[in-house]
Amino acid sequence: MSRPAGRSPLETILVADDAPDVLDLARDILEAEGYTVLTASDGEEALCVAERHPGPIHALLADVVMPKVNGPELADRLRRARRETKVIFMSGYTTEAIGQYGIMHAGAPFVGKPFTASLLSQKVREALDYRSPFKRPAAPFRCPSPALA
Protein backbone atom coordinates (compact mmCIF):
# COMPACT_ATOMS: atom_id res chain seq x y z
CA MET A 1 0.00 0.00 0.00
CA SER A 2 1.90 2.99 -1.23
CA ARG A 3 1.07 6.65 -0.61
CA PRO A 4 2.31 9.82 -2.21
CA ALA A 5 5.28 11.20 -0.28
CA GLY A 6 4.38 13.69 2.40
CA ARG A 7 0.67 12.85 2.56
CA SER A 8 -0.88 11.36 5.64
CA PRO A 9 -3.29 8.47 5.12
CA LEU A 10 -6.93 9.32 4.71
CA GLU A 11 -9.72 6.83 5.17
CA THR A 12 -9.50 3.09 4.49
CA ILE A 13 -11.36 1.78 1.45
CA LEU A 14 -12.09 -1.90 0.76
CA VAL A 15 -12.28 -2.57 -3.00
CA ALA A 16 -13.89 -5.81 -4.22
CA ASP A 17 -13.94 -6.74 -7.90
CA ASP A 18 -13.42 -10.02 -9.72
CA ALA A 19 -11.73 -8.30 -12.69
CA PRO A 20 -8.02 -7.98 -11.80
CA ASP A 21 -7.49 -4.99 -14.12
CA VAL A 22 -10.35 -3.04 -12.53
CA LEU A 23 -9.21 -3.99 -9.03
CA ASP A 24 -5.65 -2.78 -9.77
CA LEU A 25 -6.88 0.42 -11.42
CA ALA A 26 -9.21 1.32 -8.56
CA ARG A 27 -6.47 0.58 -6.02
CA ASP A 28 -3.95 2.74 -7.90
CA ILE A 29 -6.39 5.67 -8.25
CA LEU A 30 -7.43 5.60 -4.60
CA GLU A 31 -3.88 5.17 -3.27
CA ALA A 32 -2.78 8.14 -5.40
CA GLU A 33 -5.48 10.16 -3.61
CA GLY A 34 -3.99 9.14 -0.26
CA TYR A 35 -6.43 6.45 0.83
CA THR A 36 -5.37 3.20 2.45
CA VAL A 37 -6.73 0.50 0.14
CA LEU A 38 -7.60 -3.10 0.96
CA THR A 39 -8.39 -5.34 -2.02
CA ALA A 40 -10.35 -8.53 -2.61
CA SER A 41 -11.05 -10.49 -5.79
CA ASP A 42 -14.63 -11.40 -4.81
CA GLY A 43 -17.20 -10.80 -2.11
CA GLU A 44 -16.23 -13.81 -0.02
CA GLU A 45 -12.59 -12.72 0.10
CA ALA A 46 -13.71 -9.17 0.95
CA LEU A 47 -15.55 -10.45 4.02
CA CYS A 48 -12.40 -12.27 5.14
CA VAL A 49 -10.23 -9.18 4.54
CA ALA A 50 -12.69 -7.08 6.57
CA GLU A 51 -12.75 -9.60 9.39
CA ARG A 52 -8.94 -9.58 9.63
CA HIS A 53 -8.59 -5.78 9.39
CA PRO A 54 -8.27 -4.34 12.90
CA GLY A 55 -9.11 -0.73 12.07
CA PRO A 56 -12.13 0.97 10.59
CA ILE A 57 -13.15 0.45 6.98
CA HIS A 58 -14.64 3.76 5.97
CA ALA A 59 -16.00 2.67 2.59
CA LEU A 60 -16.62 -0.39 0.46
CA LEU A 61 -16.28 -0.05 -3.31
CA ALA A 62 -17.83 -3.23 -4.71
CA ASP A 63 -18.65 -4.63 -8.11
CA VAL A 64 -22.33 -5.50 -8.28
CA VAL A 65 -21.89 -8.81 -10.12
CA MET A 66 -19.25 -11.11 -8.61
CA PRO A 67 -19.01 -14.87 -8.06
CA LYS A 68 -19.73 -16.42 -4.66
CA VAL A 69 -21.00 -13.28 -2.91
CA ASN A 70 -22.31 -10.42 -5.07
CA GLY A 71 -21.83 -6.75 -4.26
CA PRO A 72 -25.20 -6.03 -2.61
CA GLU A 73 -24.97 -9.17 -0.46
CA LEU A 74 -21.40 -8.25 0.48
CA ALA A 75 -22.52 -4.76 1.48
CA ASP A 76 -25.36 -6.12 3.63
CA ARG A 77 -23.13 -8.62 5.40
CA LEU A 78 -20.27 -6.17 5.92
CA ARG A 79 -22.55 -3.47 7.31
CA ARG A 80 -23.96 -5.86 9.91
CA ALA A 81 -20.51 -5.92 11.51
CA ARG A 82 -19.35 -2.44 10.44
CA ARG A 83 -22.32 -0.11 10.46
CA GLU A 84 -20.16 2.96 9.80
CA THR A 85 -18.93 1.66 6.43
CA LYS A 86 -20.24 3.64 3.44
CA VAL A 87 -20.99 1.70 0.25
CA ILE A 88 -20.32 2.57 -3.40
CA PHE A 89 -21.28 0.11 -6.14
CA MET A 90 -19.69 -0.21 -9.57
CA SER A 91 -20.58 -2.21 -12.65
CA GLY A 92 -19.96 -2.49 -16.35
CA TYR A 93 -23.53 -3.67 -16.90
CA THR A 94 -26.33 -1.30 -17.83
CA THR A 95 -28.62 -0.04 -15.10
CA GLU A 96 -31.40 -2.18 -16.57
CA ALA A 97 -29.25 -5.33 -16.32
CA ILE A 98 -28.25 -4.68 -12.71
CA GLY A 99 -31.74 -3.59 -11.69
CA GLN A 100 -32.43 -7.09 -10.38
CA TYR A 101 -29.93 -6.45 -7.59
CA GLY A 102 -31.99 -3.56 -6.25
CA ILE A 103 -29.14 -1.12 -5.85
CA MET A 104 -30.64 1.54 -8.07
CA HIS A 105 -33.57 1.83 -5.67
CA ALA A 106 -31.42 1.64 -2.55
CA GLY A 107 -29.88 5.04 -3.27
CA ALA A 108 -26.29 3.81 -2.95
CA PRO A 109 -23.72 5.75 -4.99
CA PHE A 110 -22.93 4.05 -8.30
CA VAL A 111 -19.93 4.23 -10.64
CA GLY A 112 -20.23 2.85 -14.15
CA LYS A 113 -17.30 1.02 -15.72
CA PRO A 114 -15.15 2.09 -17.37
CA PHE A 115 -14.57 5.04 -15.06
CA THR A 116 -12.07 7.89 -15.00
CA ALA A 117 -9.78 8.60 -12.08
CA SER A 118 -11.57 11.87 -11.38
CA LEU A 119 -15.03 10.27 -11.41
CA LEU A 120 -14.01 7.45 -9.07
CA SER A 121 -12.26 9.87 -6.69
CA GLN A 122 -15.28 12.18 -6.71
CA LYS A 123 -17.82 9.40 -6.02
CA VAL A 124 -15.75 7.96 -3.17
CA ARG A 125 -15.23 11.38 -1.59
CA GLU A 126 -18.96 12.20 -1.90
CA ALA A 127 -19.91 8.92 -0.25
CA LEU A 128 -17.45 9.44 2.60
CA ASP A 129 -18.60 13.01 3.21
CA TYR A 130 -22.33 12.26 3.04
CA ARG A 131 -24.22 12.62 6.30
CA SER A 132 -27.82 11.47 6.31
CA PRO A 133 -30.31 14.11 7.42
CA PHE A 134 -32.27 11.29 9.10
CA LYS A 135 -29.45 9.99 11.24
CA ARG A 136 -29.49 11.57 14.65
CA PRO A 137 -26.88 11.30 17.32
CA ALA A 138 -27.93 9.17 20.25
CA ALA A 139 -29.38 11.15 23.12
CA PRO A 140 -27.09 11.20 26.13
CA PHE A 141 -28.10 8.85 28.90
CA ARG A 142 -29.33 10.52 32.05
CA CYS A 143 -29.66 8.68 35.31
CA PRO A 144 -33.05 9.11 36.91
CA SER A 145 -32.99 11.55 39.78
CA PRO A 146 -33.31 9.96 43.18
CA ALA A 147 -36.77 10.16 44.69
CA LEU A 148 -37.03 12.79 47.37
CA ALA A 149 -38.19 11.37 50.66
Residue pairs with C-beta under 8 A, 6 or more apart in sequence:
1 31
1 36
1 37
2 31
3 9
3 31
3 34
3 36
4 32
4 34
7 34
8 34
9 34
9 35
9 36
10 33
10 34
10 35
10 36
11 35
11 36
11 56
11 58
11 59
11 128
12 35
12 36
12 37
12 38
12 53
12 55
12 56
12 57
12 58
12 59
13 30
13 35
13 36
13 37
13 38
13 57
13 58
13 59
13 60
13 61
13 124
14 37
14 38
14 39
14 40
14 46
14 49
14 50
14 53
14 57
14 59
14 60
14 61
14 78
14 85
15 23
15 26
15 27
15 30
15 37
15 38
15 39
15 40
15 61
15 62
16 23
16 39
16 40
16 41
16 42
16 43
16 45
16 46
16 60
16 61
16 62
16 63
16 66
16 71
16 74
17 23
17 26
17 41
17 62
17 63
17 66
17 90
18 41
18 42
18 63
18 66
18 67
19 63
20 41
22 63
22 90
22 113
23 39
23 41
26 37
26 61
26 90
26 120
27 37
27 39
29 117
29 120
29 121
30 37
30 61
30 120
30 121
30 124
31 37
32 117
33 121
33 124
35 124
38 49
38 50
38 53
38 57
39 49
40 46
40 48
40 49
42 66
42 67
42 68
42 69
43 62
43 66
43 68
43 69
43 70
43 71
43 73
43 74
44 68
44 69
46 60
46 62
46 69
46 74
46 78
47 69
47 74
47 77
47 78
50 57
50 78
50 81
50 82
51 81
56 82
56 84
56 85
57 78
57 82
57 85
58 84
58 85
58 86
58 128
59 85
59 86
59 87
59 88
59 124
59 127
59 128
60 74
60 75
60 78
60 85
60 86
60 87
60 88
61 88
61 90
61 111
61 124
62 71
62 74
62 75
62 87
62 88
62 89
62 90
63 71
63 89
63 90
63 91
64 70
64 71
64 72
64 89
64 90
64 91
64 93
64 98
64 101
64 103
65 71
65 91
65 93
65 98
65 101
66 74
69 77
70 101
71 89
71 91
71 101
71 103
72 89
72 101
72 102
72 103
72 106
75 87
75 89
75 108
78 85
79 85
79 87
86 127
86 128
86 130
87 108
87 109
87 127
88 108
88 109
88 110
88 111
88 123
88 124
88 127
89 103
89 108
89 109
89 110
89 111
90 110
90 111
90 112
90 113
90 115
91 98
91 110
91 112
91 113
92 112
92 113
92 114
95 104
95 110
98 104
103 110
104 110
109 123
109 126
109 127
110 123
111 119
111 120
111 123
